[in-house]
Amino acid sequence: MSNSQTLDLGAVRNGQVKTLINTDLAGADLSGAQLAAADLSKANLTGAALTGADLHRTTLRANLRGADLTGANLTQADCRNADLRGALLLDAQVSQTSFSGAFLAGAVLSKLDLSSVDFRGADLRGATLVGAILHQADFSNANLSGADLSQADLEEATLNGTILRGANLSQANLLCVQAEQAIWDGALLQDACLEGTPLEGL
């Protein structure tokens, strides 16, 4: 099954189809779909509606560019190297989710609890993470250029080798952050808490 025209979307929503490798689901309405532990490797979900979908433990190493994941359950989902450019993840559950190597440029992740989430090597240029909770999140070697992290809580996060060029960290909590070889050129740090965080290069 490689084409959404020959696929029973009702069966997908009800969780009857769990193997969706290489499936074309671009623009599909999968709101509330029961896709826990499904395999969506290399699937095309460009612009798909996945609002409120259960994607717990799902393999989402797929094209999700512009997808709407508002309210989705992404707990323990594998989003490594996924294309999530411009995706909406408002009110999503992302505990123990891996976004390592993912493309999240322009994605919206505001006010999410992203504690301990793996963003190593991810592209988050221009992403919106306003007010996000990022306790112990790992952004090693990630690109956060131009990202909006205002009022975000990054306590004990790892920013080793992270590019923060032009990022907005106004009123952010950067308490005890690891930031070896991070690039801070043009970053906005007005009223940010920097206690215990050595900012090399500033």
N, C-alpha and C positions, 0 to 999 in steps of 0.2 A: 504494500500500500504506500504509494509515494505521492498521491495527489488527493487533495482535500475533496475534490468532486466525486471520488469513488469511495470516500471514507464516510462512515456513519458517525457524524459528529455527536449524535445523541449517545451512541455507545461509548465514545471517548469521554463525554461529560460524566457519564455514569460509572466510569472506571472499568468498563468491560474490555477496553483496549489499553494495554500497558506498554507495548513495544511500538514506538513511533519513530524509530531511527530513520533519518532522511526524509521524513514525511513533510509535505508541503501544507502548512496550516496558516499561511500568510493571511492576515485579516480575519481569521476565524473567531467566532464568538464562543469562547470556552469559559465564560463567567461561571464561577462555582463548580468547575470541573473537579472530579475526584481522580486526581492523577498522582496520588502518593506512590512513591517507589517506581514510577514509570520511567522508561528510558526514552528521552527526547534528543539523544545525541544527533547533532548535525541537522536537526529539524529546522524548517523555516517557519518561524512564528512572528515574522515582521508585522508590526501593527496589530497583533492579535490581542483580543480582550481576555485577560486572565484574572479579572477582578474576583476576589474571594475564592480563588481556586486553591485546592489542597495539593501543594507541590512538595509535601514533606518527604524528604529522602529521595527526591526526584533527581535524575541526571539531566541537567539543563545546559549542557555544553552545546548550545544551539544559537541560532540567530533570533534574538528577541528585540531587535532594533525597533524602538518606538512602541513596544508592547506596553499594555496597561496592566500592571501587577498590583494595583491598589488593593490592600486588604488580603493579599495572597499569603498562604502559609508556606514559607520557604525554609522552614527549620531543617537543618542538616542537608539542604539541597547542594548538589555539586554544580556550581556555576563557573567552574574554572574555564578560562579562555572564552567564555560566552560573550556574544555581542549584545550588549544592553544599552547601546548608545541611544540617548533620548528616552529611555524607558521610565515609567512612573512606578515607584515602589512605596507610595504613601501608605502608612498604616500596615505595611507588610511585616510578617514575623520572620526574622532572619537569624535566629539563634543557631550558632555552629554552622553557618553557611560559609562556603568557600567561594570567594570571588577572585582567587589568585589568577593573575594574568588576564582578567576580564576587561572588556572594553565598556566603560561606563561614562564616557564623555557625554556631558549634558544630561545625565540621568538625575532624577529627583529622588533623594533619600532623606528628606528633611524629617527631623524629630523621631527617627527610628532608633531603636535600641540595637546598636551594632557592636556591643561589647564582645571583645575577643574574636571578632570576625577577621578572616584572612583576606587582606587586599594586596598581598605581596605582588609587586610587578604590574598592578592593575593601572589602566589608563582612566583617570577620573578628571580629566581636563574639563573645566567648566561645570562640573557636577554641583548639585545643590544638596548640602548636608547641614542646613541651618538647624541648630538646636539638637543635632544628633548626639546620642550617647555612644561614645567610642572608647570606653574604658578598655585598655589593654589590646585594642585593635592593632593589627600589624599592617603597616603601610610601607614596609621595607621596599625600596626601589620603585615605589609607585609614583605616578605623575599626577599631582594635584594642582597643576598650574591653572590659575584663574578660578579654582573651585571656591564655593561659598561655604565656609565652615564657621561663620559667625555664630556665637553662643553655643558652639559645640563643646562637648565635654570629652577631652582627649586624655584624661588622666592616665598616666602610665602606658600610653600608646607608644608604639615603635615607629619612628619616622627615619630610620637609618637609610641614608641614600635617597630619601624622598625629595621630589621636586615640588616646591611650594611657591614657585615663581608667580607673583601677583595674586596669591590666594588671599581670601578675606578671612582672617582669624580674629576679628574684632570681638571682644568679650568672650573669647574661647578660654576654656580651662586646659592649660598645657602643663599642669602640675606633674613633675617627675617624668616627663617624656624623654625617651631615648631618641636623639636626633643627630647621630654621628654622620658627618658628610652630607647632611641635608642642605638643600639649596633654598634660601629664603629671599632671593632677590625680589624686591618690590612687594613682599608680603605685608598685609595690613595687620598690625598687632595691637591696635588701640584698645586699652583697658583689658588686655588678655592677662591671665594669671600665668606667670612664667617661673614660678618658684621651683627650684630644683632642676630646671631645664637649661643646660648649657646650649646657647644658640651660636654655633660656629658660623662665621661668615657674615654676621650682622654688624 
